[in-house]
Amino acid sequence: MDPNNTEQIENQESASEVDPWEAAFAALEPKSEESSEADSSDTGDTGNSSSDSKESDGQEVSNPDENGNSDSNENDAGGLDLDAGDDREEGGNAFADRKGITEEQIRQYKTESSERIRNQAIDEIAKEFMKRDEVRKHNGTLGATINDPDICKRDEDGVPRFYNPDTGREFTGDNPRRQAQEWVDDYNAELARVFNDACGKYERYLTDQNAPRLAVLEFAPKYEALDPIRKGMLDNVLEDYELKDGSGKVFGYSCDLDKALALVERQVEMIRSYAKQRKTESKTIDDKPKGPALDMKTSSGAVPSGGGAAPKSLAEAMERLQDEQLSKLKK
């Protein structure tokens, strides 16, 4: 046999004995600082995403759809490009375009998105109130004025007379104008209360809708620090919780990202424990004798005293015992 072929077969046999769980366990072990530095230098990622940043266009934001997405380009808010693609070949997750996000950019996004959401809530609620006939308005401004036609009416001589819109009766006190103004002030105060309450509720709704985007931004540094195996495991966990906009692009997830990562870490620990157990069991099996001892003591009775040298193998010992049994039978 060719000695080269013999060496090749031995290499193949040793390669086939590699435990896939042991390999997975090794891949999940933390990298050394030197390898981590080498990996970071190979990526060439400077962590600066400002070149891809966009400024907020300041356009009015319309009503969000069922996924909380606005018709306007709200992804430009905060100077960050939040339009994450859903191309599976590119990773297909909401973290695809989040590399190099800095803490300063996240703080800027939170501030600007908060202001944008507040302005959007005010604009949308104001539009809704303006549509309602029961809400008083004047020249595009919400609220009552003392000059509203059902409050101030002039007689034939042009003298203003003031009426209570609730009852239709004229104010007849010492100062009807003052009474009419008090009614207007009370109405506007109640309208402001209702308006502000509606704005607050809608602002909280918009904030909740934007929360998945913000969560992705805040979690992006943790995601980028993961090894490929953990990233893949986390992607599999998050796949069932994807939130997509009208164009089908993933912008966030309907779950707690930290809890999802904790689940992955528990799975990793299970793999580690299983790999260690397999390794221990394999070592225990290797330590056990592969077969009976080759050397047998003459004092054990296997070979009668004076019967010659001890057998060199189990087969030789068995052959001697058989010969002795046959010899006894012949006597």
Beta strands, then each sheet from edge to edge (+ up, - down):
strand 1: 137-138
strand 2: 141-142
strand 3: 152-154
strand 4: 160-162
strand 5: 242-244
strand 6: 250-253
sheet 1: 1+ 2-
sheet 2: 3+ 4-
sheet 3: 5+ 6-
end
